[in-house]
Amino acid sequence: TTDGSGPVRSFTLEQLRQLDAGCKFDRGQYAGQRIPTLKELLDLLDSARYLLLNVEIKDYAFETVDASMELIRQYPGLVDRCIFTCFNARVLDYLTDRYRVRTQGFLARHMSDFAQGKAGSYSKMDALCLFDDEITREYSNWVEDMGIVPFGCCPDDEARAAGADAANRQMESMAA
């Protein structure tokens, strides 16, 4: 999340590096933070062997996936600490089939190129991210019944955070 908008592919690296990646967090406390390259991030994480990494694929081209995987594989043990997330089911299928990595998707209504059915897109997911009002016992049970780990997504703004807080309070009261 930055102060820019539009597909990542429509920007040059230089343009991406000018975007502010911290302006929307903690009322601007982190304003001025710049987007690191994947290599810069991986160099930083290489010594932090206990950290897990959620790699979100924002460009749906297989060439981008292949280039990312080639770079990540240069760091011993890092692939095993990653889960790959994408809003495009075809990309998740590709990651699962070609690289045998852990993937995280979303409910069908949030994804493109989604395949329904028993051998469809859900069958390729290890985790499924639920947004705000989807964080309910019913959705969580339904996801778990498919053998997928439900995961609550972090809200990007205060209104979504309030919705997530309300959902969490509802879940807590149901568990009591």
SVG drawing of the C-alpha trace seen along z (x, -y; Angstrom):
<svg xmlns="http://www.w3.org/2000/svg" viewBox="-22 -11 44 44">
<polyline fill="none" stroke="black" stroke-width="0.4" points="0.0,0.0 1.5,-3.3 0.5,-6.7 0.4,-5.5 -2.3,-3.7 -2.4,-1.5 -0.8,1.8 2.8,2.3 3.8,3.2 2.8,-0.3 5.6,-1.8 9.4,-1.8 11.5,-0.8 12.6,-4.4 8.9,-5.5 8.1,-2.8 11.0,-3.8 9.6,-7.4 6.3,-6.2 5.7,-6.6 5.0,-3.1 4.5,-4.4 2.2,-7.4 -1.0,-5.4 0.2,-3.7 -0.1,-5.0 -1.4,-8.4 1.7,-9.0 4.3,-8.0 6.1,-6.0 5.8,-8.6 8.8,-8.6 9.4,-4.8 10.3,-3.6 9.5,-0.3 12.5,2.0 13.3,4.3 12.7,8.0 16.4,8.6 16.9,5.8 14.1,7.4 15.6,10.9 19.0,9.7 17.5,8.2 15.5,11.4 18.4,13.8 19.8,13.4 16.4,13.5 15.9,17.2 12.9,17.2 10.7,14.9 8.1,16.1 7.4,14.2 4.1,13.6 5.1,13.0 2.2,11.3 2.4,11.7 0.8,8.6 1.7,9.1 -0.1,12.1 2.5,13.0 4.2,16.4 7.5,14.7 7.3,12.5 6.6,15.6 9.6,17.4 11.9,14.5 10.7,14.1 11.2,17.8 14.7,17.8 15.7,15.0 14.1,16.5 15.8,19.8 19.2,18.1 18.6,17.9 19.0,21.3 15.8,22.4 13.9,19.2 11.3,20.9 10.2,23.1 9.6,19.9 7.3,18.4 3.7,18.5 2.7,17.1 -0.4,15.0 -2.2,13.8 -5.7,12.6 -5.4,14.6 -6.2,18.3 -4.3,19.2 -1.0,17.8 -1.7,19.8 -2.2,23.0 1.1,22.3 3.0,21.8 1.5,25.0 2.0,27.1 5.4,25.9 7.1,25.0 5.2,27.0 5.1,24.1 2.5,23.0 -0.1,20.7 -2.8,18.4 -5.8,17.2 -9.1,15.6 -12.8,16.3 -13.8,16.8 -15.6,13.4 -12.2,11.7 -10.2,13.6 -9.8,13.7 -9.6,16.8 -11.2,18.8 -12.1,22.5 -15.0,24.0 -15.3,27.6 -13.6,30.3 -10.3,30.0 -10.7,26.3 -8.9,23.3 -9.6,24.0 -7.8,27.4 -4.5,25.6 -4.7,23.3 -3.0,24.0 -4.5,20.8 -7.4,18.6 -7.5,14.9 -10.7,13.6 -11.6,9.9 -13.4,7.9 -17.0,9.2 -15.9,12.6 -14.1,13.3 -16.9,15.4 -17.2,18.8 -19.2,20.0 -16.6,19.0 -13.7,20.3 -15.4,23.7 -16.2,23.9 -12.6,23.1 -11.2,25.6 -13.6,28.3 -11.8,28.0 -8.5,28.6 -7.4,25.0 -6.1,22.7 -8.3,19.6 -6.3,16.4 -7.6,13.0 -6.3,10.2 -5.0,7.0 -7.2,4.0 -5.7,1.1 -7.7,-1.7 -9.5,-2.7 -13.0,-1.8 -11.9,1.7 -10.1,2.0 -13.3,1.1 -15.1,3.9 -12.4,6.4 -12.5,5.4 -16.3,5.9 -15.9,9.3 -13.2,10.3 -15.5,9.3 -18.3,11.4 -16.0,14.4 -14.8,13.9 -18.4,13.8 -19.3,16.9 -16.3,18.8 -17.2,17.8"/>
</svg>
